[in-house]
Amino acid sequence: MSLTVTIIAKLSGVEPRTVQRARDTAAAFDGDVNAAVPEEFTYGAGARCYALATIAEFRPALFWGGLMALLAVPALMLVKVLHG
């Protein structure tokens, strides 16, 4: 299981095999915006999972940059508070 699958599973609250299925589906659509999304990925945790899988598949720099920002912003705020 890859790190990307693990992270998406934790963030979206689904099982890793669902994330892998979402990544495979997103890769099969090959960026076709008019392709019909499967029903299980249209609402709730499945939609979050599919959205993150699509971003990770087609815009990996945005995906990893966003994750780094999730960690960096609170750390920078803490440093600002501690050092005046």
C-alpha positions, 0 to 999 in steps of 0.5 A: 500500500502506498503512502498516498493511499494511506493518507487519502484513506485517513483524510477521507475516512474510507478503507484503503481498498476503496481509495485504490479503486478510486485511484484506478477509476480516476486513472481510467478516465484519464482526465475526461471531465465528462466521464460519469463518476460511479455512484459510490463516489458521488456523496459523503466519504466516497466523494472526498476520497475520489476528489483527493484521488483525482488530485493526487493522480493528475496534480501531484504537486498540488496534493503534496503541497497542500499536505505540507501546508496543513502541517506548516501553517499551524507550525508557523503560527506556533512559532509566531506566538512563541517568538512574539 
